[in-house]
Amino acid sequence: MPGTGAPAGAQQWVPPRPHSIDELKEAAAGCRGCELYENATQTVFGRGAPHAKIVFVGEQPGDVEDQKGLPFVGPAGRLLRDAVDDAGIDPADLYITNAVKHFRFEPRGSRRIHQTPGPAHITACRPWLVSEFALLKPQIVVLLGATAGKALLGPSFRVTRSRGQLMPWPASAEHPEDFPVTEIQALATIHPSAVLRADDRDAAYRGLVDDLKVAAAALAA
């Protein structure tokens, strides 16, 4: 499935001065910035409030999302919606997207088994995130899992070191100049799919909600 050489990257498909998320979404449908588009059903772009106060960034679309063309509509998405409600975050303040916009998978019979995006895929897709943030100008970014954290805060990021803590964006971002937002804060937590895989799912879910409550309290301050 992977091609040879480094991916071209998404930049040439990103409109130079987009006016809306819908314009970005339309352009992203034709993105050929890495080889993942070849086997994915479609680009899965972000969705939510056009001027969201809080942006959630996950890893990549899963099997259900790839088929429906919407982020976080599978089992992990349903769990995340419950956690957002239990944390007291208003869905009207929310936008949700992924670090990588195409589903990376390994065919196995009739099934498609999730594969974690590699650094090259994260780098190739980064211009879409940059453009989303430039339009949204959120107050808080919630990083759902290691891939999202590394995409935005650099390869040394570890969820286990930083989860549940508000971090100033310019001090922690790998390329802060990409994100022209001065008051942004980041908060890392586990991906909701990790809750579904946990031996003690109830405890993992409570931990996710507790982390999101930190973001909710910061928005209310």
C-alpha positions as CSV (number, residue, x, y, z in Angstrom):
1,M,0.0,0.0,0.0
2,P,2.7,2.6,0.8
3,G,4.4,4.2,-2.2
4,T,8.0,5.0,-2.5
5,G,9.6,8.2,-1.4
6,A,8.3,10.9,0.9
7,P,4.6,11.9,0.5
8,A,4.0,15.1,-1.5
9,G,2.1,16.6,1.4
10,A,-1.3,18.3,1.4
11,Q,-0.2,21.9,1.0
12,Q,-0.8,22.1,-2.8
13,W,-4.4,21.1,-2.3
14,V,-5.1,23.6,0.5
15,P,-6.7,26.9,-0.7
16,P,-4.3,29.8,0.0
17,R,-6.9,32.0,1.7
18,P,-10.0,29.9,2.6
19,H,-13.1,31.7,3.8
20,S,-14.8,28.8,5.5
21,I,-14.5,25.2,6.8
22,D,-16.8,24.1,4.0
23,E,-14.3,25.5,1.5
24,L,-11.5,23.5,3.1
25,K,-13.7,20.4,3.2
26,E,-14.4,20.6,-0.5
27,A,-10.8,21.0,-1.3
28,A,-9.7,18.2,1.0
29,A,-11.9,15.8,-0.9
30,G,-9.4,15.9,-3.7
31,C,-6.3,15.6,-1.6
32,R,-3.5,13.4,-2.9
33,G,-0.9,14.4,-0.4
34,C,0.0,10.9,0.6
35,E,-0.9,7.4,-0.5
36,L,-3.6,6.8,2.0
37,Y,-6.3,8.2,-0.4
38,E,-5.7,5.3,-2.7
39,N,-7.5,2.7,-0.6
40,A,-9.7,4.9,1.7
41,T,-13.3,5.4,0.6
42,Q,-13.1,9.2,1.0
43,T,-11.5,12.1,2.9
44,V,-13.1,12.5,6.3
45,F,-12.8,16.2,7.2
46,G,-13.7,17.9,10.5
47,R,-17.1,19.1,11.5
48,G,-18.8,21.3,14.1
49,A,-19.2,24.9,15.1
50,P,-17.6,27.3,12.6
51,H,-16.2,29.4,15.5
52,A,-15.7,26.7,18.0
53,K,-14.3,27.5,21.4
54,I,-12.9,24.0,21.8
55,V,-11.5,21.7,19.1
56,F,-11.0,18.0,19.6
57,V,-8.3,16.4,17.5
58,G,-8.2,12.6,17.1
59,E,-5.9,10.3,15.2
60,Q,-7.7,9.3,11.9
61,P,-11.1,8.2,10.8
62,G,-11.9,4.6,11.5
63,D,-13.8,2.0,9.4
64,V,-17.3,3.5,10.1
65,E,-16.1,7.1,9.6
66,D,-14.4,6.2,6.3
67,Q,-17.7,4.8,5.0
68,K,-19.9,7.6,6.3
69,G,-17.5,10.5,5.6
70,L,-17.9,12.0,9.1
71,P,-15.5,12.0,12.0
72,F,-16.3,10.2,15.3
73,V,-19.5,8.5,14.3
74,G,-18.5,4.9,15.2
75,P,-18.3,3.3,18.7
76,A,-15.5,5.6,19.9
77,G,-17.4,8.6,18.7
78,R,-20.5,7.6,20.6
79,L,-18.5,7.2,23.7
80,L,-16.8,10.6,23.2
81,R,-20.2,12.3,22.9
82,D,-21.3,10.7,26.2
83,A,-18.0,11.9,27.8
84,V,-18.5,15.5,26.4
85,D,-22.0,15.6,27.9
86,D,-20.8,14.2,31.3
87,A,-18.0,16.7,31.4
88,G,-20.4,19.6,30.9
89,I,-19.1,20.8,27.5
90,D,-21.7,22.4,25.3
91,P,-21.7,20.7,21.8
92,A,-22.4,24.1,20.3
93,D,-18.9,25.1,21.3
94,L,-17.3,22.1,19.7
95,Y,-15.5,21.2,16.5
96,I,-13.9,17.8,16.0
97,T,-11.3,16.6,13.5
98,N,-8.4,14.2,13.0
99,A,-4.7,14.7,12.5
100,V,-4.9,12.4,9.4
101,K,-8.0,12.7,7.2
102,H,-7.8,9.2,5.4
103,F,-8.3,5.8,7.0
104,R,-5.1,3.8,7.2
105,F,-5.9,0.1,7.4
106,E,-4.7,-3.4,6.5
107,P,-7.1,-5.6,4.5
108,R,-7.7,-8.9,6.3
109,G,-10.4,-11.0,4.5
110,S,-13.6,-9.0,4.5
111,R,-12.3,-6.8,7.4
112,R,-10.2,-3.7,7.4
113,I,-7.8,-3.6,10.4
114,H,-6.8,-0.2,11.8
115,Q,-3.1,0.8,11.3
116,T,-1.6,3.8,13.2
117,P,-0.6,6.6,10.8
118,G,3.1,7.0,10.4
119,P,5.1,10.2,10.9
120,A,5.1,10.8,7.1
121,H,1.3,10.7,7.0
122,I,1.0,13.1,10.0
123,T,3.4,15.5,8.3
124,A,1.7,15.3,5.0
125,C,-1.8,16.0,6.5
126,R,-0.6,18.8,8.8
127,P,-1.5,21.7,6.4
128,W,-5.2,20.8,6.8
129,L,-5.0,21.1,10.6
130,V,-3.1,24.4,10.2
131,S,-5.9,25.8,8.0
132,E,-8.7,24.5,10.2
133,F,-7.1,26.2,13.3
134,A,-6.5,29.5,11.4
135,L,-10.3,29.7,10.6
136,L,-11.6,28.4,14.0
137,K,-9.3,30.3,16.4
138,P,-10.3,28.1,19.3
139,Q,-9.5,28.8,23.0
140,I,-8.7,25.1,23.8
141,V,-7.5,22.2,21.8
142,V,-8.1,18.7,23.2
143,L,-5.6,16.2,21.9
144,L,-7.1,12.7,21.9
145,G,-4.3,10.3,22.1
146,A,-0.6,10.1,21.1
147,T,-1.0,10.6,17.3
148,A,-2.8,13.9,17.8
149,G,-0.4,15.0,20.4
150,K,2.6,14.3,18.2
151,A,1.0,15.9,15.2
152,L,0.7,19.2,17.0
153,L,3.2,19.2,19.8
154,G,6.1,17.3,18.3
155,P,7.4,13.7,18.3
156,S,8.6,13.8,21.9
157,F,5.0,14.2,23.2
158,R,3.7,11.6,25.6
159,V,0.1,11.4,26.8
160,T,1.1,9.8,30.0
161,R,3.3,12.8,30.9
162,S,0.8,15.5,30.1
163,R,-2.8,14.2,30.3
164,G,-5.4,16.3,32.1
165,Q,-3.1,19.4,32.2
166,L,-3.7,22.7,30.4
167,M,-0.6,23.6,28.5
168,P,0.2,27.0,26.8
169,W,0.2,26.4,23.1
170,P,3.1,28.5,21.9
171,A,5.4,27.0,24.5
172,S,4.6,23.5,23.6
173,A,3.8,23.4,19.9
174,E,6.5,22.1,17.6
175,H,5.8,24.9,15.0
176,P,3.8,27.6,16.9
177,E,4.1,29.9,14.0
178,D,1.7,27.7,12.1
179,F,-1.1,28.5,14.4
180,P,-1.8,32.3,14.6
181,V,-3.7,32.1,17.9
182,T,-2.2,33.8,20.9
183,E,-4.6,32.6,23.7
184,I,-4.9,28.9,22.8
185,Q,-4.3,26.2,25.3
186,A,-3.9,22.5,24.8
187,L,-5.1,19.6,26.9
188,A,-4.1,16.0,26.3
189,T,-6.1,12.9,27.2
190,I,-6.6,9.4,25.9
191,H,-8.4,8.5,22.7
192,P,-11.9,7.2,23.4
193,S,-11.0,4.0,21.6
194,A,-8.5,3.4,24.4
195,V,-11.5,3.4,26.8
196,L,-13.2,0.7,24.7
197,R,-10.1,-1.5,24.8
198,A,-9.4,-1.0,28.6
199,D,-9.7,-3.9,31.0
200,D,-11.5,-1.6,33.4
201,R,-13.6,0.4,31.0
202,D,-15.5,2.3,33.8
203,A,-12.3,3.6,35.3
204,A,-10.9,4.6,31.9
205,Y,-14.1,6.4,31.1
206,R,-14.1,8.3,34.4
207,G,-10.5,9.3,33.7
208,L,-11.5,10.7,30.2
209,V,-14.4,12.6,31.7
210,D,-12.2,14.0,34.5
211,D,-9.7,15.3,31.9
212,L,-12.5,16.9,29.8
213,K,-13.8,18.6,32.9
214,V,-10.5,20.5,33.1
215,A,-11.2,21.9,29.6
216,A,-14.9,22.6,30.5
217,A,-13.8,24.6,33.6
218,A,-11.3,26.6,31.6
219,L,-13.9,27.5,29.1
220,A,-16.2,28.6,31.9
221,A,-13.6,30.7,33.7
